[in-house]
């Protein structure tokens, strides 16, 4: 049973690391999207001030 428990623990650790990596990757994509939206708003404001 000790070997089975060790294998299950290893699988759990790999799964948790995978989930954390996906979370950070998704967060990175969302931050990039927010940055793009902020740039669009700044361009819109700059164009509106020019008119």
PyMOL Python script that loads the backbone (N, CA, C, O; Angstrom):
from pymol import cmd

cmd.read_pdbstr("""\
ATOM      1  N   UNK A   1       0.835  -1.195   0.000  1.00  0.00           N
ATOM      2  CA  UNK A   1       0.000   0.000   0.000  1.00  0.00           C
ATOM      3  C   UNK A   1       0.871   1.246   0.000  1.00  0.00           C
ATOM      4  O   UNK A   1       0.435   2.311  -0.438  1.00  0.00           O
ATOM      5  N   UNK A   2       2.089   1.119   0.485  1.00  0.00           N
ATOM      6  CA  UNK A   2       2.975   2.281   0.552  1.00  0.00           C
ATOM      7  C   UNK A   2       3.337   2.770  -0.849  1.00  0.00           C
ATOM      8  O   UNK A   2       3.417   3.976  -1.082  1.00  0.00           O
ATOM      9  N   UNK A   3       3.554   1.849  -1.775  1.00  0.00           N
ATOM     10  CA  UNK A   3       3.907   2.213  -3.153  1.00  0.00           C
ATOM     11  C   UNK A   3       2.725   2.901  -3.831  1.00  0.00           C
ATOM     12  O   UNK A   3       2.898   3.900  -4.530  1.00  0.00           O
ATOM     13  N   UNK A   4       1.526   2.364  -3.623  1.00  0.00           N
ATOM     14  CA  UNK A   4       0.325   2.948  -4.223  1.00  0.00           C
ATOM     15  C   UNK A   4       0.108   4.357  -3.675  1.00  0.00           C
ATOM     16  O   UNK A   4      -0.216   5.273  -4.431  1.00  0.00           O
ATOM     17  N   UNK A   5       0.279   4.530  -2.394  1.00  0.00           N
ATOM     18  CA  UNK A   5       0.126   5.851  -1.787  1.00  0.00           C
ATOM     19  C   UNK A   5       1.137   6.844  -2.327  1.00  0.00           C
ATOM     20  O   UNK A   5       0.801   8.004  -2.566  1.00  0.00           O
ATOM     21  N   UNK A   6       2.358   6.407  -2.520  1.00  0.00           N
ATOM     22  CA  UNK A   6       3.397   7.279  -3.067  1.00  0.00           C
ATOM     23  C   UNK A   6       3.068   7.683  -4.500  1.00  0.00           C
ATOM     24  O   UNK A   6       3.245   8.841  -4.880  1.00  0.00           O
ATOM     25  N   UNK A   7       2.592   6.734  -5.287  1.00  0.00           N
ATOM     26  CA  UNK A   7       2.221   7.036  -6.676  1.00  0.00           C
ATOM     27  C   UNK A   7       1.057   8.019  -6.714  1.00  0.00           C
ATOM     28  O   UNK A   7       1.066   8.966  -7.501  1.00  0.00           O
ATOM     29  N   UNK A   8       0.056   7.797  -5.867  1.00  0.00           N
ATOM     30  CA  UNK A   8      -1.082   8.717  -5.812  1.00  0.00           C
ATOM     31  C   UNK A   8      -0.647  10.112  -5.371  1.00  0.00           C
ATOM     32  O   UNK A   8      -1.138  11.108  -5.901  1.00  0.00           O
ATOM     33  N   UNK A   9       0.256  10.189  -4.421  1.00  0.00           N
ATOM     34  CA  UNK A   9       0.765  11.484  -3.969  1.00  0.00           C
ATOM     35  C   UNK A   9       1.513  12.188  -5.094  1.00  0.00           C
ATOM     36  O   UNK A   9       1.359  13.395  -5.283  1.00  0.00           O
ATOM     37  N   UNK A  10       2.312  11.449  -5.833  1.00  0.00           N
ATOM     38  CA  UNK A  10       3.050  12.020  -6.961  1.00  0.00           C
ATOM     39  C   UNK A  10       2.090  12.547  -8.025  1.00  0.00           C
ATOM     40  O   UNK A  10       2.286  13.641  -8.554  1.00  0.00           O
ATOM     41  N   UNK A  11       1.056  11.773  -8.337  1.00  0.00           N
ATOM     42  CA  UNK A  11       0.054  12.206  -9.320  1.00  0.00           C
ATOM     43  C   UNK A  11      -0.660  13.458  -8.823  1.00  0.00           C
ATOM     44  O   UNK A  11      -0.903  14.376  -9.606  1.00  0.00           O
ATOM     45  N   UNK A  12      -0.995  13.510  -7.550  1.00  0.00           N
ATOM     46  CA  UNK A  12      -1.653  14.685  -6.975  1.00  0.00           C
ATOM     47  C   UNK A  12      -0.762  15.918  -7.075  1.00  0.00           C
ATOM     48  O   UNK A  12      -1.239  16.997  -7.424  1.00  0.00           O
ATOM     49  N   UNK A  13       0.508  15.771  -6.776  1.00  0.00           N
ATOM     50  CA  UNK A  13       1.449  16.898  -6.846  1.00  0.00           C
ATOM     51  C   UNK A  13       1.568  17.398  -8.282  1.00  0.00           C
ATOM     52  O   UNK A  13       1.547  18.607  -8.515  1.00  0.00           O
ATOM     53  N   UNK A  14       1.695  16.487  -9.249  1.00  0.00           N
ATOM     54  CA  UNK A  14       1.785  16.881 -10.661  1.00  0.00           C
ATOM     55  C   UNK A  14       0.507  17.595 -11.086  1.00  0.00           C
ATOM     56  O   UNK A  14       0.565  18.600 -11.795  1.00  0.00           O
ATOM     57  N   UNK A  15      -0.642  17.086 -10.661  1.00  0.00           N
ATOM     58  CA  UNK A  15      -1.919  17.710 -10.996  1.00  0.00           C
ATOM     59  C   UNK A  15      -1.998  19.125 -10.427  1.00  0.00           C
ATOM     60  O   UNK A  15      -2.409  20.049 -11.130  1.00  0.00           O
ATOM     61  N   UNK A  16      -1.614  19.306  -9.172  1.00  0.00           N
ATOM     62  CA  UNK A  16      -1.672  20.629  -8.554  1.00  0.00           C
ATOM     63  C   UNK A  16      -0.727  21.612  -9.239  1.00  0.00           C
ATOM     64  O   UNK A  16      -1.085  22.770  -9.455  1.00  0.00           O
ATOM     65  N   UNK A  17       0.469  21.160  -9.579  1.00  0.00           N
ATOM     66  CA  UNK A  17       1.409  22.030 -10.295  1.00  0.00           C
ATOM     67  C   UNK A  17       0.820  22.426 -11.651  1.00  0.00           C
ATOM     68  O   UNK A  17       0.947  23.577 -12.068  1.00  0.00           O
ATOM     69  N   UNK A  18       0.188  21.495 -12.328  1.00  0.00           N
ATOM     70  CA  UNK A  18      -0.434  21.773 -13.617  1.00  0.00           C
ATOM     71  C   UNK A  18      -1.542  22.812 -13.480  1.00  0.00           C
ATOM     72  O   UNK A  18      -1.648  23.723 -14.301  1.00  0.00           O
ATOM     73  N   UNK A  19      -2.367  22.675 -12.443  1.00  0.00           N
ATOM     74  CA  UNK A  19      -3.471  23.624 -12.247  1.00  0.00           C
ATOM     75  C   UNK A  19      -2.938  25.023 -11.942  1.00  0.00           C
ATOM     76  O   UNK A  19      -3.470  26.010 -12.451  1.00  0.00           O
ATOM     77  N   UNK A  20      -1.911  25.116 -11.130  1.00  0.00           N
ATOM     78  CA  UNK A  20      -1.323  26.422 -10.807  1.00  0.00           C
ATOM     79  C   UNK A  20      -0.736  27.049 -12.067  1.00  0.00           C
ATOM     80  O   UNK A  20      -0.895  28.250 -12.288  1.00  0.00           O
ATOM     81  N   UNK A  21      -0.062  26.255 -12.894  1.00  0.00           N
ATOM     82  CA  UNK A  21       0.516  26.773 -14.138  1.00  0.00           C
ATOM     83  C   UNK A  21      -0.578  27.279 -15.075  1.00  0.00           C
ATOM     84  O   UNK A  21      -0.424  28.336 -15.686  1.00  0.00           O
ATOM     85  N   UNK A  22      -1.670  26.546 -15.195  1.00  0.00           N
ATOM     86  CA  UNK A  22      -2.774  26.999 -16.034  1.00  0.00           C
ATOM     87  C   UNK A  22      -3.390  28.277 -15.480  1.00  0.00           C
ATOM     88  O   UNK A  22      -3.760  29.166 -16.246  1.00  0.00           O
ATOM     89  N   UNK A  23      -3.505  28.379 -14.157  1.00  0.00           N
ATOM     90  CA  UNK A  23      -4.054  29.583 -13.538  1.00  0.00           C
ATOM     91  C   UNK A  23      -3.204  30.796 -13.878  1.00  0.00           C
ATOM     92  O   UNK A  23      -3.734  31.837 -14.267  1.00  0.00           O
ATOM     93  N   UNK A  24      -1.879  30.671 -13.734  1.00  0.00           N
ATOM     94  CA  UNK A  24      -0.999  31.799 -14.021  1.00  0.00           C
ATOM     95  C   UNK A  24      -1.020  32.145 -15.505  1.00  0.00           C
ATOM     96  O   UNK A  24      -0.970  33.323 -15.861  1.00  0.00           O
ATOM     97  N   UNK A  25      -1.093  31.150 -16.369  1.00  0.00           N
ATOM     98  CA  UNK A  25      -1.157  31.401 -17.807  1.00  0.00           C
ATOM     99  C   UNK A  25      -2.437  32.151 -18.157  1.00  0.00           C
ATOM    100  O   UNK A  25      -2.406  33.099 -18.941  1.00  0.00           O
ATOM    101  N   UNK A  26      -3.567  31.730 -17.576  1.00  0.00           N
ATOM    102  CA  UNK A  26      -4.841  32.403 -17.820  1.00  0.00           C
ATOM    103  C   UNK A  26      -4.801  33.828 -17.287  1.00  0.00           C
ATOM    104  O   UNK A  26      -5.312  34.744 -17.931  1.00  0.00           O
ATOM    105  N   UNK A  27      -4.200  34.025 -16.120  1.00  0.00           N
ATOM    106  CA  UNK A  27      -4.079  35.360 -15.541  1.00  0.00           C
ATOM    107  C   UNK A  27      -3.249  36.254 -16.447  1.00  0.00           C
ATOM    108  O   UNK A  27      -3.570  37.429 -16.627  1.00  0.00           O
ATOM    109  N   UNK A  28      -2.191  35.710 -17.014  1.00  0.00           N
ATOM    110  CA  UNK A  28      -1.336  36.475 -17.930  1.00  0.00           C
ATOM    111  C   UNK A  28      -2.142  36.929 -19.143  1.00  0.00           C
ATOM    112  O   UNK A  28      -2.032  38.080 -19.564  1.00  0.00           O
ATOM    113  N   UNK A  29      -2.954  36.030 -19.708  1.00  0.00           N
ATOM    114  CA  UNK A  29      -3.767  36.386 -20.865  1.00  0.00           C
ATOM    115  C   UNK A  29      -4.786  37.469 -20.507  1.00  0.00           C
ATOM    116  O   UNK A  29      -5.011  38.388 -21.295  1.00  0.00           O
ATOM    117  N   UNK A  30      -5.395  37.369 -19.343  1.00  0.00           N
ATOM    118  CA  UNK A  30      -6.373  38.376 -18.928  1.00  0.00           C
ATOM    119  C   UNK A  30      -5.714  39.730 -18.710  1.00  0.00           C
ATOM    120  O   UNK A  30      -6.286  40.757 -19.074  1.00  0.00           O
ATOM    121  N   UNK A  31      -4.521  39.752 -18.124  1.00  0.00           N
ATOM    122  CA  UNK A  31      -3.808  41.014 -17.928  1.00  0.00           C
ATOM    123  C   UNK A  31      -3.430  41.641 -19.267  1.00  0.00           C
ATOM    124  O   UNK A  31      -3.516  42.859 -19.423  1.00  0.00           O
ATOM    125  N   UNK A  32      -3.016  40.830 -20.225  1.00  0.00           N
ATOM    126  CA  UNK A  32      -2.708  41.353 -21.556  1.00  0.00           C
ATOM    127  C   UNK A  32      -3.952  41.938 -22.215  1.00  0.00           C
ATOM    128  O   UNK A  32      -3.878  42.965 -22.891  1.00  0.00           O
ATOM    129  N   UNK A  33      -5.090  41.288 -22.018  1.00  0.00           N
ATOM    130  CA  UNK A  33      -6.343  41.799 -22.573  1.00  0.00           C
ATOM    131  C   UNK A  33      -6.716  43.132 -21.924  1.00  0.00           C
ATOM    132  O   UNK A  33      -7.168  44.050 -22.609  1.00  0.00           O
ATOM    133  N   UNK A  34      -6.531  43.242 -20.623  1.00  0.00           N
ATOM    134  CA  UNK A  34      -6.820  44.495 -19.923  1.00  0.00           C
ATOM    135  C   UNK A  34      -5.898  45.599 -20.416  1.00  0.00           C
ATOM    136  O   UNK A  34      -6.344  46.725 -20.633  1.00  0.00           O
ATOM    137  N   UNK A  35      -4.613  45.289 -20.597  1.00  0.00           N
ATOM    138  CA  UNK A  35      -3.670  46.281 -21.119  1.00  0.00           C
ATOM    139  C   UNK A  35      -4.096  46.765 -22.500  1.00  0.00           C
ATOM    140  O   UNK A  35      -4.017  47.958 -22.794  1.00  0.00           O
ATOM    141  N   UNK A  36      -4.540  45.855 -23.339  1.00  0.00           N
ATOM    142  CA  UNK A  36      -4.984  46.219 -24.684  1.00  0.00           C
ATOM    143  C   UNK A  36      -6.204  47.135 -24.616  1.00  0.00           C
ATOM    144  O   UNK A  36      -6.298  48.100 -25.374  1.00  0.00           O
ATOM    145  N   UNK A  37      -7.135  46.838 -23.714  1.00  0.00           N
ATOM    146  CA  UNK A  37      -8.326  47.675 -23.564  1.00  0.00           C
ATOM    147  C   UNK A  37      -7.947  49.073 -23.072  1.00  0.00           C
ATOM    148  O   UNK A  37      -8.505  50.066 -23.540  1.00  0.00           O
ATOM    149  N   UNK A  38      -7.007  49.155 -22.136  1.00  0.00           N
ATOM    150  CA  UNK A  38      -6.565  50.453 -21.622  1.00  0.00           C
ATOM    151  C   UNK A  38      -5.939  51.275 -22.749  1.00  0.00           C
ATOM    152  O   UNK A  38      -6.189  52.475 -22.857  1.00  0.00           O
ATOM    153  N   UNK A  39      -5.129  50.631 -23.583  1.00  0.00           N
ATOM    154  CA  UNK A  39      -4.521  51.332 -24.716  1.00  0.00           C
ATOM    155  C   UNK A  39      -5.589  51.823 -25.694  1.00  0.00           C
ATOM    156  O   UNK A  39      -5.474  52.925 -26.229  1.00  0.00           O
ATOM    157  N   UNK A  40      -6.616  51.023 -25.930  1.00  0.00           N
ATOM    158  CA  UNK A  40      -7.703  51.443 -26.815  1.00  0.00           C
ATOM    159  C   UNK A  40      -8.423  52.656 -26.243  1.00  0.00           C
ATOM    160  O   UNK A  40      -8.763  53.580 -26.982  1.00  0.00           O
ATOM    161  N   UNK A  41      -8.656  52.661 -24.946  1.00  0.00           N
ATOM    162  CA  UNK A  41      -9.324  53.793 -24.300  1.00  0.00           C
ATOM    163  C   UNK A  41      -8.456  55.039 -24.393  1.00  0.00           C
ATOM    164  O   UNK A  41      -8.960  56.128 -24.668  1.00  0.00           O
ATOM    165  N   UNK A  42      -7.153  54.887 -24.166  1.00  0.00           N
ATOM    166  CA  UNK A  42      -6.250  56.033 -24.264  1.00  0.00           C
ATOM    167  C   UNK A  42      -6.231  56.593 -25.683  1.00  0.00           C
ATOM    168  O   UNK A  42      -6.230  57.811 -25.865  1.00  0.00           O
ATOM    169  N   UNK A  43      -6.214  55.723 -26.688  1.00  0.00           N
ATOM    170  CA  UNK A  43      -6.253  56.181 -28.077  1.00  0.00           C
ATOM    171  C   UNK A  43      -7.564  56.895 -28.369  1.00  0.00           C
ATOM    172  O   UNK A  43      -7.569  57.923 -29.046  1.00  0.00           O
ATOM    173  N   UNK A  44      -8.670  56.367 -27.873  1.00  0.00           N
ATOM    174  CA  UNK A  44      -9.976  56.985 -28.086  1.00  0.00           C
ATOM    175  C   UNK A  44     -10.013  58.375 -27.469  1.00  0.00           C
ATOM    176  O   UNK A  44     -10.508  59.318 -28.087  1.00  0.00           O
ATOM    177  N   UNK A  45      -9.493  58.505 -26.251  1.00  0.00           N
ATOM    178  CA  UNK A  45      -9.471  59.808 -25.574  1.00  0.00           C
ATOM    179  C   UNK A  45      -8.574  60.782 -26.331  1.00  0.00           C
ATOM    180  O   UNK A  45      -8.933  61.946 -26.505  1.00  0.00           O
ATOM    181  N   UNK A  46      -7.413  60.316 -26.780  1.00  0.00           N
ATOM    182  CA  UNK A  46      -6.498  61.185 -27.526  1.00  0.00           C
ATOM    183  C   UNK A  46      -7.139  61.643 -28.831  1.00  0.00           C
ATOM    184  O   UNK A  46      -6.998  62.806 -29.208  1.00  0.00           O
ATOM    185  N   UNK A  47      -7.837  60.754 -29.524  1.00  0.00           N
ATOM    186  CA  UNK A  47      -8.508  61.124 -30.773  1.00  0.00           C
ATOM    187  C   UNK A  47      -9.656  62.083 -30.517  1.00  0.00           C
ATOM    188  O   UNK A  47      -9.910  62.980 -31.322  1.00  0.00           O
ATOM    189  N   UNK A  48     -10.342  61.905 -29.420  1.00  0.00           N
ATOM    190  CA  UNK A  48     -11.465  62.778 -29.092  1.00  0.00           C
ATOM    191  C   UNK A  48     -10.964  64.181 -28.745  1.00  0.00           C
ATOM    192  O   UNK A  48     -11.613  65.169 -29.087  1.00  0.00           O
ATOM    193  N   UNK A  49      -9.813  64.276 -28.067  1.00  0.00           N
ATOM    194  CA  UNK A  49      -9.242  65.575 -27.717  1.00  0.00           C
ATOM    195  C   UNK A  49      -8.745  66.310 -28.957  1.00  0.00           C
ATOM    196  O   UNK A  49      -8.769  67.540 -28.995  1.00  0.00           O
ATOM    197  N   UNK A  50      -8.292  65.568 -29.975  1.00  0.00           N
ATOM    198  CA  UNK A  50      -7.805  66.192 -31.206  1.00  0.00           C
ATOM    199  C   UNK A  50      -8.936  66.843 -31.986  1.00  0.00           C
ATOM    200  O   UNK A  50      -8.707  67.812 -32.710  1.00  0.00           O
ATOM    201  N   UNK A  51     -10.141  66.330 -31.853  1.00  0.00           N
ATOM    202  CA  UNK A  51     -11.281  66.874 -32.617  1.00  0.00           C
ATOM    203  C   UNK A  51     -11.835  68.060 -31.970  1.00  0.00           C
ATOM    204  O   UNK A  51     -12.795  68.645 -32.472  1.00  0.00           O
TER     205      UNK A  51
END
""", "prot")
cmd.dss("prot")
cmd.show_as("cartoon", "prot")
cmd.util.cbc("prot")
cmd.orient("prot")
